[in-house]
Amino acid sequence: MIAGHYLIVQRWKPFFLSSENVVKKIAAWIRIPNLPIELYNYRFLWRVSSAIGTMLKIDKATSIHSRGSSL
């Protein structure tokens, strides 16, 4: 997100017209605040993601940091 707006990057194509192109999918970073530590595991997060869409990745650094550990 840049200045409060989503940035969409796509391959270059000749004669591109932004008014005629529709975005069908985006990748979004989703944060679940105040999630109990017992639920912060891959299995639970994959289940939550199925309600939202396709999960691309679970960030291990964020997971470890949210638990209070250091890298």
FIMAR-249789 format. One record per residue: x, y, z of N, C-alpha, C, O in turn; residue in three letters. Coordinates in steps of 0.1 Angstrom, whole numbers, plus 5000, padded with zeros to 4 digits. Example, Ala and Ser with C-alpha at 12.3 -4.5 7.8 and 13.67 -1.06 7.14 Angstrom:
2
513249435078512349555078513249675078514249675085ALA
512849785071513749895071512950005079513450115080SER
This chain:
71
500949885000500050005000500950125000501850135008MET
500650214991501450344990500550464992499550474984ILE
500750545002499950665005498450625006497650695001ALA
498150515012496750475014496150405001494950385002GLY
496950384991496350324979497050194976498250184978HIS
496350094971496949974967497749984954497250064945TYR
498849924953499749924941499549794934499749684940LEU
499149794921499049674913500149674903500349774895ILE
500949564903502049554893501649434884501249334888VAL
501749464871501549354861502449364850503149464848GLN
502549264842503449264830503049374820501849404819ARG
504049424814503849524804503149464792503549354788TRP
502249534786501649494773501449614765501049724770LYS
501549604752501449724743499949764743499049684744PRO
499749894741498449954740497549934752496349914751PHE
498249934764497549914777496650034780497050154779PHE
495350014783494450114787493850074801493149974802LEU
494150154811493750124824492250124826491650054834SER
491550204818490150204819489450084813488250054817SER
490150004805489549884800490049754807489549644804GLU
490949764816491449644823490849634837490749734844ASN
490449514840489749494853490649404862491149304856VAL
490849434874491649354883490749244889489749274894VAL
491149124887490349004891490848944904490048894912LYS
492148954907492648894919493748994924494449054916LYS
493948994938495049064944495648984955494948894960ILE
496849004958497448944970497349054981497749164979ALA
496849014993496749105004497349055017497248935019ALA
497949135025498549095038497349115048496849225049TRP
497049005054495949015064496548985078497248895080ILE
496149075087496649065101495349045110494349105108ARG
495548945119494448915128494848965142495548895149ILE
494449085146494849135159494249065171493149015170PRO
494949055182494448995194494148845193493248795200ASN
494748775184494548635182495248555193496448575195LEU
494548475201495148405212496248315207496148255196PRO
497348305214498548235210498248085207498848025199ILE
497248035213496847895211496347875197496547765191GLU
495847975191495347965177496348005166496047995155LEU
497448055171498448095161499347975156500547965160TYR
498747895148499447785143499047765128497947815124ASN
499847695121499547675106498147625103497447665094TYR
497747525110496547455108495347545109494447555100ARG
495347625120494247725122494247835112493147865106PHE
495447885109495547995099495147945085494548025078LEU
495447825081495047775068493447755068492847785058TRP
492847725079491447715080490747845078489747865070ARG
491347945085490748085083490948135069490048195063VAL
492048105063492348145049491348095039491048155029SER
490847975042489947915032488647995032487947985021SER
488248065042487048145042487348275034486348345029ALA
488548315033488948445027489348425012488948495003ILE
490048315009490548284996491748194997491748105006GLY
492748204988493848124988495048184996495348304993THR
495548115006496648165014497948145006498248035001MET
498748245005500048234998501148195007501948115003LEU
501148255019502248225028501948275042501148365044LYS
502448205052502448245066503848295069504748225068ILE
503848425074505148485076505748435090505148465100ASP
506748355090507348295102507948405111507748395123LYS
508548515105509048615114507948685122508148715133ALA
506848715115505748775122505148685133504848725144THR
505148555130504648455139505448455151504948455163SER
506748445150507748435161507648565169507648565181ILE
507648685162507548815169506348825177506348875188HIS
505148785171503948795179503848715191503148745200SER
504748615192504748525204505748585214505748525226ARG
506448685211507348745221508748695220509548735229GLY
509048615211510448555209511248655200510648735193SER
512548635201513348715192513948615181514048495184SER
514348675170514848595159516248565161516848495153LEU
